[in-house]
Amino acid sequence: MASSTAVPVGFHYETKYVVLSYLGLLSQEKPQQHPPPSTQGTQQQLTAQQASEKEALEKIKIEIEEELKCLDEEILEAFTTTGFDCHTSPVFSPANPESSIEDCLAHLGEKVSQELKEHLHKALQSLLSKPVTYQEYRERTQETAAHATGWNKVLVPLILLQQFLMELTRRGQEPLSALVNFGVTYLEDYSADYIIQQGGW
């Protein structure tokens, strides 16, 4: 169900930060470990694949750092009109840095990724087979989220976005900005009411 009202500006900034931070978790991962190959040719392919994956992760990390800087600047510039202050937001300034929102979501995300593995894979394959559009992302996300409830349902768009970002980056595309907008728009339209009812991010 789409949200019937515009979200508070603070929620918008927090949601964008959450999307960027969740996508940024990709760059903290180690390139996937593959079983040792049986032939020399396969070893070279494997090494090339790992190098490509490492390069993609590094590229994502740099792009996300840039997007986070832009978000900080946007919040600072808008402060006089919005009154939103990062220092009073539990998302930007958690009381306990050990339990940041992205760490909590990452922990839950691993569980949801396993529970909905087949549905997420099917959605990702469908997304990769068509042009990158918000409508396509929204439809695949809704199909997958139908199999989840509560916070797990909120995580589906983030997990799918993360997988989509990695695949598109591997293919040499630079989709971060568009995908961040997809994620923020989807969460504001379809998850904001639930998140706000739970006390926010």
Beta strands, then each sheet from edge to edge (+ up, - down):
end
